[in-house]
Amino acid sequence: MIEEMTDDTFAKQTAQGICLVLFYKNPCPYCQTMKGVVEKFGGKSPGVKLLQINGLEHTKMAAQLGVERFPDIFFYKDGLPTIARQKGMTNYQGLMALLQTIKH
């Protein structure tokens, strides 16, 4: 299950371990599709915390990270953003490939 975040809870919720952060907006059919992909990914990656934040309602973090379009996915490790980022759509295999770049 994907946990919802706000600008105020972002730092606390990404502080430990590996986190996938999905920036989305409503309504957005691409974002809804990506939520399904993220949930599938999470089911096969139990060590990754799944988080989401509405980038139109919580603009501080979106602006800080340079989010311009939705969906936009970041991987965080122990509170810090990694190089693993996916702008726009991807699939389960794409998320797995991004995860491998930060697990080494």
Secondary structure, DSSP 8 states (H G I E B T S, - for coil): --EE--TTTHHHHTSSSEEEEEEE-SS-HHHHHHHHHHHHHHHT-TTEEEEEEETTT-HHHHHHHT--SSSEEEEEETTEEEEEEEES---HHHHHHHHHHHH-
